[in-house]
Structure formats: C-alpha cells, structure tokens
Amino acid sequence: MLNRALHAVLVFAAAFTGFLSPDLAAQQYPSRIIRVVNPNQPGGNSDILFRLLSPKMGEILGQQLVIDYRPGAGGNIGAEIVAKSAPDGYMTLIAAASFLINPSLIKNLPFDAVRDFTPLGLIVDIPAALVTHPSLPVRNVKQLIALAKARPGELNLSSSGVGALGHLSGALFNSITGTNIVHVPYKGAGPAIVDLVAGHVQLSFVSIPAVVGHVQSGRLRMLAQCGATRFSSFPNLPTMEESGVPGFVVSSGFSFLGPAGMPQPIVDKLNGALAQTLRDPAIRKSLIDRGADPVGNTPAEHAAFIKSEIEKWRLVARNAGLKPE
C-alpha cells in the first residue's frame, strides 16, 4: 500500500515539474487525447477511415483519438507538423498515397518520408481500378491494349492532376504495354470522373470507392482492379497482372504514422490498437463494403512497404519524364 502511494506521489511530482522520464511516460501512455492529423480536406477517404476506426481504437487505448485537419500543399503541411512534433505518441498522422508519391515530384520537401517518421501500421489498401466509358469497344485489358496500339495518341485518360496517382498509373501502363494513351489532368478527382462518365475522356485509373456506383449503374465499365490480389468485394474482377500487364500493382495505402524516435512501447501500443481494431468483424465488413481492404501489418512490414512504394513511384515518375520541382 505504501509503495503504491509513493509511486503515485512520484508520478504527480514529475508531472507537476513538467518532467517525466521516457520510460515512465511510456508506461503511463496514453494519459491524454491523441491527435490524428489529417492532411486533407474533410469528407475524403481519410475522414471515412478515421470515423470508422477511432471509437474502437480509443476504447482499446483508453483515450480519445481526435482528428486535426491540416490540409494543403498536397498533404505536406500536415505531414511536416507531425514530423516536427515531439515523439511522445500524442501527435500522429493518417497519410494517403500522395505521401509516397511526393518525394518523386517535390525537390525540397520539409521532411524525409522515411527518416522523419515512425511507421505504426498500414491501415487499409484501396486498390485502384481501370475503368472505361461504355462507348469504348473493349471488354478487357487485352482488348484495350490492342485498341490503344491501333489508335496511338487517340485515347485520353483523365486524372485528378499532374503527378497524381491516376497520372502515374497511366504512365506506368503506357511504359509496360508500349501504348500511347494521352493524359488529361483535371483539378481534382471529381471533375475527372464527371468527364469520364460524360464520355469526354475514355478511361481512367481511380480508386474503387470513387466509381463503384457508376459501375453498378452501367455508366462506367471496370476492366480490372490494380491490387496484387483479387479484391473480396469483386471476386470475379481480374487483377491487371492476371490481365496480361506484369508488374502493374497500384493501390492507395493509407498509413498510420508518428514522428521519428517514438519509444518502442508506445509504438507497440498504437500498432496493437490498430491491428486489433482492424480484426473487428463489423469494422472489417464496413471497410470492405466501401472498397477498402483492411491490413494492420507490423511496424517493420509497414516500413518496408513505405520504402518500396517510394522507390516504385520514383522510377515511374522518371520514366514519365516528371522531374522534382
């Protein structure tokens, strides 16, 4: 009883003086709310993911997770805030594919995407899909390749902008297949999809959740999904590799990250809470129904994923003639 009372006094005294040893802080973690920086505007995939996961993660950790919107500069403003924050586990980041692509396109990033962050686990993998307007006389990827080779420079591909995932996916497709499909950039995914539905462009690489409604209504045709394996919500839809495009794997992995230097016990707690949440049957179903494949891997596996994706997109950008600016 005396030892317990003495421990409580010491913890109070440390907090009062503004000092808590790293070991003791890790033991007490979390003792207040955890901020999750969303570097994008409200209403996107990041928002949907956070709202599905945060109640369960908060229950496991015993503290509330609160979203902190910091949009701008392609996600770099929010990422920089987290990179420069204290590595105490109270400032984290949810990052989309742009986090992995930007190192190939931006010369002077205010952070290093590998060195300045602690991987806490890949949340979900949202595979892209190759979709076409129904007026295009193709029913599979092989037919599309044949048509594109017969009509070089005549087919147009929309994307949400130069350097976006859809743009680089098109560049990768041209590179592997030897086709010449013309990229048409738009100011955002919404306008790019609107013009695709209207038939002003013929095809696009977009995330499945963004177009599943149009596909189900017949306004768009989905030829293949771009993940490494078939997606459970569309088991009959082949992958790009199965469709004859070797090495074509494109998805939007959403990462859970903290600043570099986080104590291992805190990393383990956050990663464990994420993994446990993603194993919840109701949450898994909600994610899969929205076109997102739950992952929840280890920090080491997540770190390897980040490095490999950065290198992949650096090579794609180089082959597409895109230089960091």
Secondary structure, DSSP 8 states (H G I E B T S, - for coil): -HHHHHHHHHHHHHHHTT---HHHHHHH--SS-EEEEE-S-TTSHHHHHHHHHHHHHHHHHTS-EEEEE---GGGHHHHHHHHTS-SSSSEEEEE-THHHHHHHH-TT-SS-TTTTEEEEEEEEEEEEEEEE-TTSS-SSHHHHHHHHHHSTTT-EEEESSTTSHHHHHHHHHHHHHT---EEEE-SSHHHHHHHHHHTSS-EEEEEHHHHHHHHHHTSSEEEEE-SSS--TTSTTS-BTTTTT-TT---EEEEEEEEETT--HHHHHHHHHHHHHHHT-HHHHHHHHHTT-EE----HHHHHHHHHHHHHHHHHHHHHTT----
